[in-house]
Amino acid sequence: MFSTGQLIFATLFVIGFVAIIIFSYRKDKKLHKRNYKGVLWILISFVTFIMILFLIKNFLKN
């Protein structure tokens, strides 16, 4: 399906890409903590809202 060269390139690309993403995240970690302080509560609210919609849908279906 893929040649050996393509598999080697894909593997090296994924390893390099993940390494760059990890390096960039660690570099900006302090900035993210300052700018995205309340994001966890927004995520919890969004997941709760989706669960409530799902429950309403199931109760009204029966």
Secondary structure, 3 states (H helix, E strand, C coil): CCCHHHHHHHHHHHHHHHHHHHHHHHHCHHHHHHHCCCHHHHHHHHHHHHHHHHHHHHHHHC
